[in-house]
């Protein structure tokens, strides 16, 4: 094999243009494609910047030409020569008007035949791509995504630095404070029987930084949650985390709208109009069935409980009597759906907890075909059509349940499914919305108690502070999420900054004084020494980049992601460890 001794790369493969013709340059990269025409050999050389054609012909030194004949896909080579105009142009690539007339060629490493072709057009399955992730990352699409992610992080650092924020690192080995997702635990060798936890977020540390007088903090930080995975979750992920002192909701929102404007303009060329629209949590749920609504299209929910509460149809009347609701959406043009498709929507909502789906098709002549209309009076049917805004050619879909959460979950998902089927979503549209005034608490059936909707340090709305003792259901939080096209980009809140309110919050969550001291004693103690009003927000950086580059999953924007069962096919982790290591830690596998 050759070496790089006395060889220096001058140019990336994707950089040369016609203005560089006649220049002597040196490039390095991988062989992406080889075309041997006998006395003429062309090599497409690939690096992270793009592709450059290398040319070997009858003017090439015979030794160099002989080397070129041995080249195969994914060989690593270095080449130098003179840039010249191509006789046959390639308009598909930026360097398609030039080629390198090679005068020196070095083969730095050979390659076996890869398990799949290193091109953007590859249709290989994800399992194989992730097993050979180092090869998958050579593909131009993947390289563009990773470079875009780098740019997004740089823009974040520059923006927050320019606005007075300090980047401060917080610990990776922390105290476990179970409340929310499961912690990843790390046994301590020097403290037998005790464990660190990997941080789910730097929440407590960034609040302590505010108490320390660092009034504007940010961090690009790794976080860890031991929870079931899905397309937009990973056991380890990256947050853009920030916190500010002496602020209220408007201050936090303003600084973040400026960041989003800059990020989307510089990365995606998208102009974001501010102020970004806002919806309260209650309005978002009532209109869209979701606290992360996609507002690019209509299909809004309509509450028809008042129309059917006294009807003879028990499927509608009984849920209302039990404290639930009956809600509908109107799908314009949905009346043309074949019955088979409508039946598939019935099965679809069941996966979201609905017991069923009632429907009415409205023909162009305004005649009705319905799964429920015969059980209602003519007036009741007419009122449903009128209130839902249905028109000729439309489809009305109705979900009823004694649990409003089930109604919202089913219809919230159904409106998105219908929008996809009816091609109502403009993928080039970017619709942001702030969701505000979240509930302070939510009921956990698993724990049989009220838990914090966000976290135990979220401040109540000023006018709701007294409800912590008397009416948890009605208490609202000074919390806010930023949502883009149905995906939560980030969320945050104004924090509790007085010991009295914090103690009331812990009590409302069912913590005894001993529990609170055991889990959060350091924070309670710190609050005794003067805590400024403070609040912040954390973005899921992986989700943010996913939306910026149009990827389907955050796995596509993470260099080395985990799969559905939280394992990594490439390295085989997690894996067993030596018994001696476990013995040192005082850990025994049962």
PyMOL commands that set and color helices and strands:
alter all, ss='L'
color gray80, all
select helices_A, chain A and resi 18-20+62-69+126-131+133-136+140-162+203-211+249-268+281-288+305-308+314-321+334-336+339-350+373-375+378-388+404-421+462-464+467-470+472-474+499-508+513-529+541-549+554-557+579-585
alter helices_A, ss='H'
color red, helices_A
select strands_A, chain A and resi 24-36+41-47+50-56+76-85+98-109+166-167+173-174+185-187+195-198+216-224+236-245+278-280+302-303+325-331+358-362+368-370+395-401+432-436+441-444+449-452+479-484+487-494+534-540
alter strands_A, ss='S'
color yellow, strands_A
deselect
rebuild
show_as cartoon
